Amino acid sequence: MNATMRRAVLGDEGALAELNAFVHEFHVTNKPSFFRPASRDEVAAWFRGLLEDPAVRIVIAEEGLTPVGYASVFLHARPENPFCHARRWFEIDQIGVRPDRQRRGIGRALVRHVLEAAQGEGICEVELTSWCFNSGAQEAFSRLGFAPKAVRFGRELAREEE
């Protein structure tokens, strides 16, 4: 793998929208009742908002000057309550590698970069979520040391006609 990692900055939103396109299309195809098609401009604007948020870190993997992957990470903090201890954690919200660059260690390098950043900020937990239909991602996350810690159930009900 010859990719380098860098933190995304304002101005990278177009590249992030392009990197996100195939990931989002996969989700739209597999769960159209939840995910909707989005234009490149909508996605770029959404990434711009994330880049302006101090609780978000986005990492871009590049080969030379060409973006080939990314990971968006949210910093969460929850105060102590009667049931749980206070905690801070990173959530990898999205991760994607261009299809023609997959299986070359770029995704692994992105996750490693996030884990190192978490440790550097004194954060001891990194979480992520995967839709049940994405078994390939689940296998990859397992190989990277992630393990299920909760199971979220859902049930869709018929909509009433208006």
PyRosetta script that sets phi, psi and omega in degrees:
from pyrosetta import init, pose_from_sequence

init()
pose = pose_from_sequence("MNATMRRAVLGDEGALAELNAFVHEFHVTNKPSFFRPASRDEVAAWFRGLLEDPAVRIVIAEEGLTPVGYASVFLHARPENPFCHARRWFEIDQIGVRPDRQRRGIGRALVRHVLEAAQGEGICEVELTSWCFNSGAQEAFSRLGFAPKAVRFGRELAREEE")
pose.set_psi(1, 129.2)
pose.set_omega(1, -179.8)
pose.set_phi(2, -112.2)
pose.set_psi(2, 19.1)
pose.set_omega(2, -177.6)
pose.set_phi(3, -82.9)
pose.set_psi(3, 145.5)
pose.set_omega(3, 172.9)
pose.set_phi(4, -110.9)
pose.set_psi(4, 152.9)
pose.set_omega(4, -178.7)
pose.set_phi(5, -108.1)
pose.set_psi(5, 140.3)
pose.set_omega(5, 173.3)
pose.set_phi(6, -148.3)
pose.set_psi(6, 156.1)
pose.set_omega(6, 177.2)
pose.set_phi(7, -76.2)
pose.set_psi(7, 134.1)
pose.set_omega(7, 178.3)
pose.set_phi(8, -69.5)
pose.set_psi(8, 149.0)
pose.set_omega(8, 179.6)
pose.set_phi(9, -131.4)
pose.set_psi(9, 166.0)
pose.set_omega(9, 174.3)
pose.set_phi(10, -53.2)
pose.set_psi(10, 134.8)
pose.set_omega(10, -173.9)
pose.set_phi(11, 108.2)
pose.set_psi(11, -18.8)
pose.set_omega(11, 178.3)
pose.set_phi(12, -88.7)
pose.set_psi(12, -2.6)
pose.set_omega(12, -172.9)
pose.set_phi(13, -61.8)
pose.set_psi(13, -32.6)
pose.set_omega(13, 177.6)
pose.set_phi(14, -65.9)
pose.set_psi(14, -44.4)
pose.set_omega(14, 178.0)
pose.set_phi(15, -64.2)
pose.set_psi(15, -39.0)
pose.set_omega(15, 178.7)
pose.set_phi(16, -65.6)
pose.set_psi(16, -39.3)
pose.set_omega(16, 177.7)
pose.set_phi(17, -62.7)
pose.set_psi(17, -40.3)
pose.set_omega(17, 177.9)
pose.set_phi(18, -65.7)
pose.set_psi(18, -43.1)
pose.set_omega(18, 179.7)
pose.set_phi(19, -66.0)
pose.set_psi(19, -31.1)
pose.set_omega(19, -179.0)
pose.set_phi(20, -76.9)
pose.set_psi(20, -23.1)
pose.set_omega(20, -169.5)
pose.set_phi(21, -55.7)
pose.set_psi(21, -48.1)
pose.set_omega(21, -177.1)
pose.set_phi(22, -71.0)
pose.set_psi(22, -33.8)
pose.set_omega(22, 178.3)
pose.set_phi(23, -65.3)
pose.set_psi(23, -46.4)
pose.set_omega(23, -178.1)
pose.set_phi(24, -66.1)
pose.set_psi(24, -40.0)
pose.set_omega(24, 178.9)
pose.set_phi(25, -60.5)
pose.set_psi(25, -39.2)
pose.set_omega(25, 176.6)
pose.set_phi(26, -59.4)
pose.set_psi(26, -41.9)
pose.set_omega(26, 179.8)
pose.set_phi(27, -69.9)
pose.set_psi(27, -42.1)
pose.set_omega(27, 178.3)
pose.set_phi(28, -60.6)
pose.set_psi(28, -43.2)
pose.set_omega(28, -179.4)
pose.set_phi(29, -63.1)
pose.set_psi(29, -40.2)
pose.set_omega(29, -174.2)
pose.set_phi(30, -89.0)
pose.set_psi(30, -19.2)
pose.set_omega(30, -179.2)
pose.set_phi(31, -146.8)
pose.set_psi(31, 63.7)
pose.set_omega(31, -176.1)
pose.set_phi(32, -66.2)
pose.set_psi(32, -18.6)
pose.set_omega(32, 177.0)
pose.set_phi(33, -72.4)
pose.set_psi(33, -16.7)
pose.set_omega(33, -179.1)
pose.set_phi(34, -110.0)
pose.set_psi(34, -50.5)
pose.set_omega(34, -176.2)
pose.set_phi(35, -92.4)
pose.set_psi(35, 141.8)
pose.set_omega(35, 178.6)
pose.set_phi(36, -119.0)
pose.set_psi(36, 152.2)
pose.set_omega(36, 175.3)
pose.set_phi(37, -60.5)
pose.set_psi(37, 146.0)
pose.set_omega(37, -179.6)
pose.set_phi(38, -134.1)
pose.set_psi(38, 143.4)
pose.set_omega(38, 178.0)
pose.set_phi(39, -77.5)
pose.set_psi(39, 157.6)
pose.set_omega(39, 178.4)
pose.set_phi(40, -58.1)
pose.set_psi(40, -39.3)
pose.set_omega(40, -179.7)
pose.set_phi(41, -65.2)
pose.set_psi(41, -40.0)
pose.set_omega(41, 177.3)
pose.set_phi(42, -61.5)
pose.set_psi(42, -45.0)
pose.set_omega(42, -177.4)
pose.set_phi(43, -68.1)
pose.set_psi(43, -40.7)
pose.set_omega(43, 178.4)
pose.set_phi(44, -62.1)
pose.set_psi(44, -42.1)
pose.set_omega(44, 178.4)
pose.set_phi(45, -63.6)
pose.set_psi(45, -39.1)
pose.set_omega(45, 178.3)
pose.set_phi(46, -63.4)
pose.set_psi(46, -45.0)
pose.set_omega(46, 177.8)
pose.set_phi(47, -63.9)
pose.set_psi(47, -36.1)
pose.set_omega(47, 177.5)
pose.set_phi(48, -58.4)
pose.set_psi(48, -44.1)
pose.set_omega(48, 176.7)
pose.set_phi(49, -60.4)
pose.set_psi(49, -40.3)
pose.set_omega(49, 177.9)
pose.set_phi(50, -64.3)
pose.set_psi(50, -41.6)
pose.set_omega(50, -179.0)
pose.set_phi(51, -64.4)
pose.set_psi(51, -23.7)
pose.set_omega(51, 178.3)
pose.set_phi(52, -87.5)
pose.set_psi(52, -7.2)
pose.set_omega(52, -176.5)
pose.set_phi(53, -91.6)
pose.set_psi(53, 120.3)
pose.set_omega(53, -178.4)
pose.set_phi(54, -66.9)
pose.set_psi(54, -14.8)
pose.set_omega(54, 179.2)
pose.set_phi(55, -89.8)
pose.set_psi(55, 3.8)
pose.set_omega(55, -178.2)
pose.set_phi(56, -116.7)
pose.set_psi(56, 137.0)
pose.set_omega(56, 172.9)
pose.set_phi(57, -123.3)
pose.set_psi(57, 132.4)
pose.set_omega(57, 175.5)
pose.set_phi(58, -124.2)
pose.set_psi(58, 129.0)
pose.set_omega(58, -179.9)
pose.set_phi(59, -109.3)
pose.set_psi(59, 135.2)
pose.set_omega(59, 176.0)
pose.set_phi(60, -113.1)
pose.set_psi(60, 133.0)
pose.set_omega(60, 172.1)
pose.set_phi(61, -95.8)
pose.set_psi(61, 132.0)
pose.set_omega(61, -179.5)
pose.set_phi(62, -128.1)
pose.set_psi(62, 143.1)
pose.set_omega(62, 167.9)
pose.set_phi(63, -109.9)
pose.set_psi(63, 110.1)
pose.set_omega(63, -170.2)
pose.set_phi(64, 66.3)
pose.set_psi(64, -124.3)
pose.set_omega(64, 177.2)
pose.set_phi(65, -104.2)
pose.set_psi(65, 10.2)
pose.set_omega(65, -176.5)
pose.set_phi(66, -98.3)
pose.set_psi(66, 117.8)
pose.set_omega(66, 175.3)
pose.set_phi(67, -66.0)
pose.set_psi(67, 129.5)
pose.set_omega(67, -178.3)
pose.set_phi(68, -123.0)
pose.set_psi(68, -8.0)
pose.set_omega(68, 179.3)
pose.set_phi(69, -170.4)
pose.set_psi(69, 167.4)
pose.set_omega(69, 179.0)
pose.set_phi(70, -157.3)
pose.set_psi(70, 161.9)
pose.set_omega(70, 170.6)
pose.set_phi(71, -141.6)
pose.set_psi(71, 131.1)
pose.set_omega(71, 173.5)
pose.set_phi(72, -105.5)
pose.set_psi(72, 136.0)
pose.set_omega(72, -172.2)
pose.set_phi(73, -131.7)
pose.set_psi(73, 132.0)
pose.set_omega(73, 177.1)
pose.set_phi(74, -107.3)
pose.set_psi(74, 135.7)
pose.set_omega(74, 172.0)
pose.set_phi(75, -90.4)
pose.set_psi(75, 124.0)
pose.set_omega(75, 177.8)
pose.set_phi(76, -114.9)
pose.set_psi(76, 148.7)
pose.set_omega(76, 174.6)
pose.set_phi(77, -139.9)
pose.set_psi(77, 135.0)
pose.set_omega(77, 178.1)
pose.set_phi(78, -131.2)
pose.set_psi(78, 129.0)
pose.set_omega(78, 177.9)
pose.set_phi(79, -73.6)
pose.set_psi(79, 162.2)
pose.set_omega(79, 175.4)
pose.set_phi(80, -61.4)
pose.set_psi(80, 146.8)
pose.set_omega(80, 174.7)
pose.set_phi(81, -139.6)
pose.set_psi(81, -179.7)
pose.set_omega(81, -177.4)
pose.set_phi(82, -59.8)
pose.set_psi(82, -17.9)
pose.set_omega(82, -174.6)
pose.set_phi(83, -108.9)
pose.set_psi(83, -25.0)
pose.set_omega(83, -172.4)
pose.set_phi(84, -137.0)
pose.set_psi(84, 153.0)
pose.set_omega(84, 173.1)
pose.set_phi(85, -72.9)
pose.set_psi(85, 158.3)
pose.set_omega(85, 172.5)
pose.set_phi(86, -63.6)
pose.set_psi(86, 147.8)
pose.set_omega(86, 178.2)
pose.set_phi(87, -156.0)
pose.set_psi(87, 153.4)
pose.set_omega(87, 171.8)
pose.set_phi(88, -126.7)
pose.set_psi(88, 137.8)
pose.set_omega(88, -179.8)
pose.set_phi(89, -152.9)
pose.set_psi(89, 158.2)
pose.set_omega(89, 171.9)
pose.set_phi(90, -95.3)
pose.set_psi(90, 141.9)
pose.set_omega(90, 171.2)
pose.set_phi(91, -119.9)
pose.set_psi(91, 119.1)
pose.set_omega(91, 172.2)
pose.set_phi(92, -76.5)
pose.set_psi(92, 107.9)
pose.set_omega(92, -175.9)
pose.set_phi(93, -83.0)
pose.set_psi(93, -41.9)
pose.set_omega(93, 179.3)
pose.set_phi(94, -140.9)
pose.set_psi(94, 146.6)
pose.set_omega(94, 172.4)
pose.set_phi(95, -147.9)
pose.set_psi(95, 136.4)
pose.set_omega(95, -179.7)
pose.set_phi(96, -155.1)
pose.set_psi(96, 144.8)
pose.set_omega(96, 176.2)
pose.set_phi(97, -128.9)
pose.set_psi(97, 135.0)
pose.set_omega(97, 179.2)
pose.set_phi(98, -50.7)
pose.set_psi(98, 138.5)
pose.set_omega(98, -177.3)
pose.set_phi(99, -54.0)
pose.set_psi(99, -36.9)
pose.set_omega(99, -179.2)
pose.set_phi(100, -77.7)
pose.set_psi(100, -1.3)
pose.set_omega(100, 178.1)
pose.set_phi(101, -119.5)
pose.set_psi(101, 6.3)
pose.set_omega(101, -179.6)
pose.set_phi(102, -73.5)
pose.set_psi(102, 159.8)
pose.set_omega(102, 179.6)
pose.set_phi(103, 64.0)
pose.set_psi(103, 33.6)
pose.set_omega(103, 177.1)
pose.set_phi(104, -125.2)
pose.set_psi(104, 8.9)
pose.set_omega(104, 177.1)
pose.set_phi(105, 92.1)
pose.set_psi(105, 3.4)
pose.set_omega(105, -177.9)
pose.set_phi(106, -70.4)
pose.set_psi(106, -45.6)
pose.set_omega(106, 177.2)
pose.set_phi(107, -59.8)
pose.set_psi(107, -43.2)
pose.set_omega(107, 178.0)
pose.set_phi(108, -60.6)
pose.set_psi(108, -42.8)
pose.set_omega(108, 179.3)
pose.set_phi(109, -66.0)
pose.set_psi(109, -38.1)
pose.set_omega(109, 176.5)
pose.set_phi(110, -62.2)
pose.set_psi(110, -46.7)
pose.set_omega(110, 179.4)
pose.set_phi(111, -63.5)
pose.set_psi(111, -43.8)
pose.set_omega(111, 178.3)
pose.set_phi(112, -57.9)
pose.set_psi(112, -42.2)
pose.set_omega(112, 178.9)
pose.set_phi(113, -61.3)
pose.set_psi(113, -43.5)
pose.set_omega(113, 178.3)
pose.set_phi(114, -63.5)
pose.set_psi(114, -43.6)
pose.set_omega(114, 179.9)
pose.set_phi(115, -62.5)
pose.set_psi(115, -41.5)
pose.set_omega(115, 178.0)
pose.set_phi(116, -65.7)
pose.set_psi(116, -39.6)
pose.set_omega(116, 177.5)
pose.set_phi(117, -63.8)
pose.set_psi(117, -40.9)
pose.set_omega(117, 178.2)
pose.set_phi(118, -60.0)
pose.set_psi(118, -49.0)
pose.set_omega(118, 179.1)
pose.set_phi(119, -60.3)
pose.set_psi(119, -39.3)
pose.set_omega(119, 179.1)
pose.set_phi(120, -63.6)
pose.set_psi(120, -25.5)
pose.set_omega(120, 178.5)
pose.set_phi(121, -99.0)
pose.set_psi(121, 9.1)
pose.set_omega(121, 178.7)
pose.set_phi(122, 73.3)
pose.set_psi(122, 22.7)
pose.set_omega(122, 179.7)
pose.set_phi(123, -98.5)
pose.set_psi(123, 128.8)
pose.set_omega(123, -173.6)
pose.set_phi(124, -104.6)
pose.set_psi(124, -0.6)
pose.set_omega(124, -179.8)
pose.set_phi(125, -132.0)
pose.set_psi(125, 135.5)
pose.set_omega(125, 173.1)
pose.set_phi(126, -128.6)
pose.set_psi(126, 127.8)
pose.set_omega(126, -178.8)
pose.set_phi(127, -120.6)
pose.set_psi(127, 162.2)
pose.set_omega(127, 171.6)
pose.set_phi(128, -155.5)
pose.set_psi(128, 164.8)
pose.set_omega(128, -179.7)
pose.set_phi(129, -127.4)
pose.set_psi(129, 145.2)
pose.set_omega(129, 176.6)
pose.set_phi(130, -135.4)
pose.set_psi(130, 135.6)
pose.set_omega(130, 174.9)
pose.set_phi(131, -66.4)
pose.set_psi(131, 147.2)
pose.set_omega(131, -177.2)
pose.set_phi(132, -57.8)
pose.set_psi(132, -30.8)
pose.set_omega(132, -179.5)
pose.set_phi(133, -72.9)
pose.set_psi(133, -11.7)
pose.set_omega(133, -175.2)
pose.set_phi(134, -98.1)
pose.set_psi(134, 65.4)
pose.set_omega(134, -176.9)
pose.set_phi(135, -64.5)
pose.set_psi(135, -31.1)
pose.set_omega(135, 177.7)
pose.set_phi(136, -62.1)
pose.set_psi(136, -43.8)
pose.set_omega(136, 177.9)
pose.set_phi(137, -65.5)
pose.set_psi(137, -40.5)
pose.set_omega(137, -179.7)
pose.set_phi(138, -62.0)
pose.set_psi(138, -41.2)
pose.set_omega(138, 177.5)
pose.set_phi(139, -63.8)
pose.set_psi(139, -42.6)
pose.set_omega(139, 179.0)
pose.set_phi(140, -63.1)
pose.set_psi(140, -43.8)
pose.set_omega(140, -179.7)
pose.set_phi(141, -64.6)
pose.set_psi(141, -38.4)
pose.set_omega(141, 176.8)
pose.set_phi(142, -61.6)
pose.set_psi(142, -43.7)
pose.set_omega(142, 178.6)
pose.set_phi(143, -62.4)
pose.set_psi(143, -25.9)
pose.set_omega(143, 179.8)
pose.set_phi(144, -88.5)
pose.set_psi(144, 5.7)
pose.set_omega(144, 174.7)
pose.set_phi(145, 97.2)
pose.set_psi(145, 2.6)
pose.set_omega(145, 177.1)
pose.set_phi(146, -82.6)
pose.set_psi(146, 145.7)
pose.set_omega(146, 179.6)
pose.set_phi(147, -136.4)
pose.set_psi(147, 147.0)
pose.set_omega(147, 177.2)
pose.set_phi(148, -59.2)
pose.set_psi(148, 140.1)
pose.set_omega(148, 177.0)
pose.set_phi(149, -126.7)
pose.set_psi(149, -9.7)
pose.set_omega(149, 175.5)
pose.set_phi(150, -157.6)
pose.set_psi(150, 155.1)
pose.set_omega(150, 175.6)
pose.set_phi(151, -120.0)
pose.set_psi(151, 126.2)
pose.set_omega(151, -179.7)
pose.set_phi(152, -104.4)
pose.set_psi(152, 122.4)
pose.set_omega(152, -179.9)
pose.set_phi(153, -99.1)
pose.set_psi(153, 151.2)
pose.set_omega(153, 176.7)
pose.set_phi(154, -142.9)
pose.set_psi(154, 157.2)
pose.set_omega(154, 176.7)
pose.set_phi(155, -145.8)
pose.set_psi(155, 126.5)
pose.set_omega(155, 178.5)
pose.set_phi(156, -92.5)
pose.set_psi(156, 135.2)
pose.set_omega(156, 178.8)
pose.set_phi(157, -108.9)
pose.set_psi(157, 155.2)
pose.set_omega(157, 178.1)
pose.set_phi(158, -66.0)
pose.set_psi(158, 142.2)
pose.set_omega(158, 177.9)
pose.set_phi(159, -84.8)
pose.set_psi(159, 144.7)
pose.set_omega(159, 176.0)
pose.set_phi(160, -77.9)
pose.set_psi(160, 142.2)
pose.set_omega(160, 176.5)
pose.set_phi(161, -73.1)
pose.set_psi(161, 140.6)
pose.set_omega(161, -179.8)
pose.set_phi(162, -89.5)
pose.dump_pdb("model.pdb")
